[in-house]
Amino acid sequence: MLAIFVDGDACPVKTETYAVAGRYGVPVALVANSRMRVPEDQDVELIVVDGGFDAADDWIVDNVRAGDVVVTADVPLAARCIEAGAHALGTSGRVFSADSIGGALATRDLNAHLRESNAIGGGPPPITDRDRSRFRASLDQVVQQALREAGLG
């Protein structure tokens, strides 16, 4: 059975994820370091992990299966999930693949270096309505692809 895993602590597109998952009847595992509200009328399970900085990431990698979908802004987590055979989608709607993840990791490392040297500041810009729309469309496509690959769609 296909599932969607959400790296939940700072995910700005949880509501959009629930909407797409509900449309296809795909269960969602929201993995976080703290408790948060999840819809009671949908197949959304909150997984609260104890532990360090990467505890949620490690839980996702330990539980994701080939063909599942992972929603995360964490590029190293996306790389680990792709290695496990899962689909990975950034919160901006960027679909990561085996072909693109190396470049995404390199860009992430470069930006981290630039932030450390104060050449650039801050983190990502706030998510816009356009970003949310792009994310919904991308997730819809990825879920359809995953269902076809699993023989479910």
TIDO-907968 format. One record per residue (C-alpha): residue number from 1; residue in one letter; x, y, z. Coordinates in nm, 3 decimals. Example, Ala and Ser with C-alpha at 12.3 -4.5 7.8 and 13.67 -1.06 7.14 Angstrom:
2
@resi->1; resn->A; X->1.230; Y->-0.450; Z->0.780;
@resi->2; resn->S; X->1.367; Y->-0.106; Z->0.714;
//
This chain:
153
@resi->1; resn->M; X->0.000; Y->0.000; Z->0.000;
@resi->2; resn->L; X->0.132; Y->0.339; Z->-0.098;
@resi->3; resn->A; X->0.186; Y->0.596; Z->0.179;
@resi->4; resn->I; X->0.290; Y->0.960; Z->0.201;
@resi->5; resn->F; X->0.545; Y->1.050; Z->0.467;
@resi->6; resn->V; X->0.570; Y->1.415; Z->0.574;
@resi->7; resn->D; X->0.874; Y->1.559; Z->0.750;
@resi->8; resn->G; X->0.635; Y->1.754; Z->0.967;
@resi->9; resn->D; X->0.806; Y->1.988; Z->1.211;
@resi->10; resn->A; X->0.847; Y->2.284; Z->0.975;
@resi->11; resn->C; X->0.638; Y->2.167; Z->0.681;
@resi->12; resn->P; X->0.436; Y->2.459; Z->0.541;
@resi->13; resn->V; X->0.224; Y->2.242; Z->0.307;
@resi->14; resn->K; X->0.061; Y->1.991; Z->0.539;
@resi->15; resn->T; X->-0.292; Y->2.101; Z->0.449;
@resi->16; resn->E; X->-0.219; Y->2.066; Z->0.076;
@resi->17; resn->T; X->-0.069; Y->1.722; Z->0.138;
@resi->18; resn->Y; X->-0.379; Y->1.607; Z->0.328;
@resi->19; resn->A; X->-0.604; Y->1.730; Z->0.045;
@resi->20; resn->V; X->-0.416; Y->1.542; Z->-0.227;
@resi->21; resn->A; X->-0.382; Y->1.228; Z->-0.014;
@resi->22; resn->G; X->-0.754; Y->1.235; Z->0.063;
@resi->23; resn->R; X->-0.840; Y->1.262; Z->-0.305;
@resi->24; resn->Y; X->-0.654; Y->0.937; Z->-0.377;
@resi->25; resn->G; X->-0.724; Y->0.757; Z->-0.050;
@resi->26; resn->V; X->-0.354; Y->0.744; Z->0.039;
@resi->27; resn->P; X->-0.262; Y->0.736; Z->0.409;
@resi->28; resn->V; X->-0.030; Y->1.003; Z->0.549;
@resi->29; resn->A; X->0.231; Y->0.963; Z->0.822;
@resi->30; resn->L; X->0.319; Y->1.302; Z->0.969;
@resi->31; resn->V; X->0.651; Y->1.256; Z->1.147;
@resi->32; resn->A; X->0.755; Y->1.522; Z->1.396;
@resi->33; resn->N; X->0.953; Y->1.588; Z->1.712;
@resi->34; resn->S; X->0.650; Y->1.741; Z->1.885;
@resi->35; resn->R; X->0.277; Y->1.694; Z->1.903;
@resi->36; resn->M; X->0.059; Y->1.881; Z->1.654;
@resi->37; resn->R; X->-0.296; Y->1.867; Z->1.530;
@resi->38; resn->V; X->-0.388; Y->1.637; Z->1.245;
@resi->39; resn->P; X->-0.724; Y->1.600; Z->1.073;
@resi->40; resn->E; X->-0.944; Y->1.347; Z->1.249;
@resi->41; resn->D; X->-1.159; Y->1.284; Z->0.943;
@resi->42; resn->Q; X->-0.872; Y->1.165; Z->0.721;
@resi->43; resn->D; X->-0.620; Y->0.882; Z->0.722;
@resi->44; resn->V; X->-0.343; Y->1.088; Z->0.884;
@resi->45; resn->E; X->-0.127; Y->0.939; Z->1.158;
@resi->46; resn->L; X->0.094; Y->1.158; Z->1.375;
@resi->47; resn->I; X->0.423; Y->0.992; Z->1.462;
@resi->48; resn->V; X->0.604; Y->1.178; Z->1.741;
@resi->49; resn->V; X->0.968; Y->1.076; Z->1.767;
@resi->50; resn->D; X->1.193; Y->1.135; Z->2.063;
@resi->51; resn->G; X->1.558; Y->1.201; Z->2.021;
@resi->52; resn->G; X->1.800; Y->1.425; Z->1.848;
@resi->53; resn->F; X->1.812; Y->1.652; Z->1.552;
@resi->54; resn->D; X->1.767; Y->1.383; Z->1.284;
@resi->55; resn->A; X->1.529; Y->1.153; Z->1.475;
@resi->56; resn->A; X->1.231; Y->1.227; Z->1.246;
@resi->57; resn->D; X->1.449; Y->1.185; Z->0.936;
@resi->58; resn->D; X->1.583; Y->0.854; Z->1.064;
@resi->59; resn->W; X->1.231; Y->0.729; Z->1.143;
@resi->60; resn->I; X->1.114; Y->0.815; Z->0.791;
@resi->61; resn->V; X->1.412; Y->0.642; Z->0.628;
@resi->62; resn->D; X->1.362; Y->0.334; Z->0.848;
@resi->63; resn->N; X->0.993; Y->0.308; Z->0.757;
@resi->64; resn->V; X->0.963; Y->0.432; Z->0.397;
@resi->65; resn->R; X->0.924; Y->0.167; Z->0.127;
@resi->66; resn->A; X->1.005; Y->0.173; Z->-0.240;
@resi->67; resn->G; X->0.730; Y->0.362; Z->-0.420;
@resi->68; resn->D; X->0.617; Y->0.567; Z->-0.118;
@resi->69; resn->V; X->0.614; Y->0.947; Z->-0.138;
@resi->70; resn->V; X->0.812; Y->1.170; Z->0.099;
@resi->71; resn->V; X->0.742; Y->1.542; Z->0.143;
@resi->72; resn->T; X->1.039; Y->1.731; Z->0.286;
@resi->73; resn->A; X->1.236; Y->2.053; Z->0.256;
@resi->74; resn->D; X->1.541; Y->1.859; Z->0.382;
@resi->75; resn->V; X->1.752; Y->1.773; Z->0.077;
@resi->76; resn->P; X->1.972; Y->1.515; Z->0.257;
@resi->77; resn->L; X->1.655; Y->1.337; Z->0.374;
@resi->78; resn->A; X->1.522; Y->1.344; Z->0.018;
@resi->79; resn->A; X->1.848; Y->1.185; Z->-0.099;
@resi->80; resn->R; X->1.820; Y->0.907; Z->0.160;
@resi->81; resn->C; X->1.458; Y->0.837; Z->0.060;
@resi->82; resn->I; X->1.541; Y->0.828; Z->-0.310;
@resi->83; resn->E; X->1.817; Y->0.580; Z->-0.228;
@resi->84; resn->A; X->1.549; Y->0.366; Z->-0.058;
@resi->85; resn->G; X->1.340; Y->0.376; Z->-0.377;
@resi->86; resn->A; X->1.084; Y->0.634; Z->-0.264;
@resi->87; resn->H; X->0.963; Y->0.943; Z->-0.447;
@resi->88; resn->A; X->1.076; Y->1.271; Z->-0.286;
@resi->89; resn->L; X->0.911; Y->1.609; Z->-0.321;
@resi->90; resn->G; X->1.023; Y->1.942; Z->-0.177;
@resi->91; resn->T; X->0.776; Y->2.172; Z->-0.007;
@resi->92; resn->S; X->0.811; Y->2.415; Z->-0.297;
@resi->93; resn->G; X->0.687; Y->2.147; Z->-0.538;
@resi->94; resn->R; X->1.031; Y->2.048; Z->-0.663;
@resi->95; resn->V; X->1.041; Y->1.680; Z->-0.751;
@resi->96; resn->F; X->1.373; Y->1.524; Z->-0.658;
@resi->97; resn->S; X->1.504; Y->1.232; Z->-0.861;
@resi->98; resn->A; X->1.814; Y->1.018; Z->-0.873;
@resi->99; resn->D; X->1.934; Y->1.246; Z->-1.155;
@resi->100; resn->S; X->1.867; Y->1.578; Z->-0.979;
@resi->101; resn->I; X->1.947; Y->1.504; Z->-0.614;
@resi->102; resn->G; X->2.325; Y->1.542; Z->-0.653;
@resi->103; resn->G; X->2.285; Y->1.896; Z->-0.784;
@resi->104; resn->A; X->2.034; Y->1.976; Z->-0.509;
@resi->105; resn->L; X->2.279; Y->1.853; Z->-0.243;
@resi->106; resn->A; X->2.561; Y->2.059; Z->-0.396;
@resi->107; resn->T; X->2.343; Y->2.372; Z->-0.403;
@resi->108; resn->R; X->2.239; Y->2.313; Z->-0.042;
@resi->109; resn->D; X->2.601; Y->2.278; Z->0.067;
@resi->110; resn->L; X->2.704; Y->2.591; Z->-0.124;
@resi->111; resn->N; X->2.420; Y->2.795; Z->0.030;
@resi->112; resn->A; X->2.513; Y->2.668; Z->0.379;
@resi->113; resn->H; X->2.871; Y->2.776; Z->0.320;
@resi->114; resn->L; X->2.758; Y->3.119; Z->0.196;
@resi->115; resn->R; X->2.533; Y->3.164; Z->0.502;
@resi->116; resn->E; X->2.819; Y->3.065; Z->0.736;
@resi->117; resn->S; X->3.047; Y->3.323; Z->0.573;
@resi->118; resn->N; X->2.768; Y->3.586; Z->0.591;
@resi->119; resn->A; X->2.767; Y->3.623; Z->0.211;
@resi->120; resn->I; X->2.391; Y->3.556; Z->0.215;
@resi->121; resn->G; X->2.147; Y->3.566; Z->0.502;
@resi->122; resn->G; X->1.855; Y->3.380; Z->0.639;
@resi->123; resn->G; X->1.676; Y->3.074; Z->0.520;
@resi->124; resn->P; X->1.427; Y->3.018; Z->0.244;
@resi->125; resn->P; X->1.172; Y->3.288; Z->0.163;
@resi->126; resn->P; X->0.817; Y->3.249; Z->0.300;
@resi->127; resn->I; X->0.592; Y->3.020; Z->0.099;
@resi->128; resn->T; X->0.347; Y->3.197; Z->-0.133;
@resi->129; resn->D; X->0.007; Y->3.097; Z->-0.269;
@resi->130; resn->R; X->0.179; Y->3.027; Z->-0.601;
@resi->131; resn->D; X->0.424; Y->2.794; Z->-0.423;
@resi->132; resn->R; X->0.132; Y->2.613; Z->-0.258;
@resi->133; resn->S; X->-0.041; Y->2.571; Z->-0.594;
@resi->134; resn->R; X->0.278; Y->2.440; Z->-0.756;
@resi->135; resn->F; X->0.325; Y->2.200; Z->-0.465;
@resi->136; resn->R; X->-0.031; Y->2.064; Z->-0.492;
@resi->137; resn->A; X->0.009; Y->2.006; Z->-0.867;
@resi->138; resn->S; X->0.347; Y->1.837; Z->-0.823;
@resi->139; resn->L; X->0.224; Y->1.615; Z->-0.539;
@resi->140; resn->D; X->-0.080; Y->1.519; Z->-0.744;
@resi->141; resn->Q; X->0.146; Y->1.410; Z->-1.032;
@resi->142; resn->V; X->0.386; Y->1.221; Z->-0.806;
@resi->143; resn->V; X->0.102; Y->1.036; Z->-0.631;
@resi->144; resn->Q; X->-0.054; Y->0.942; Z->-0.966;
@resi->145; resn->Q; X->0.284; Y->0.813; Z->-1.086;
@resi->146; resn->A; X->0.342; Y->0.617; Z->-0.765;
@resi->147; resn->L; X->-0.006; Y->0.461; Z->-0.787;
@resi->148; resn->R; X->0.055; Y->0.356; Z->-1.149;
@resi->149; resn->E; X->0.393; Y->0.208; Z->-1.060;
@resi->150; resn->A; X->0.230; Y->0.014; Z->-0.775;
@resi->151; resn->G; X->-0.042; Y->-0.113; Z->-1.008;
@resi->152; resn->L; X->-0.305; Y->0.075; Z->-0.809;
@resi->153; resn->G; X->-0.400; Y->0.346; Z->-1.052;
//
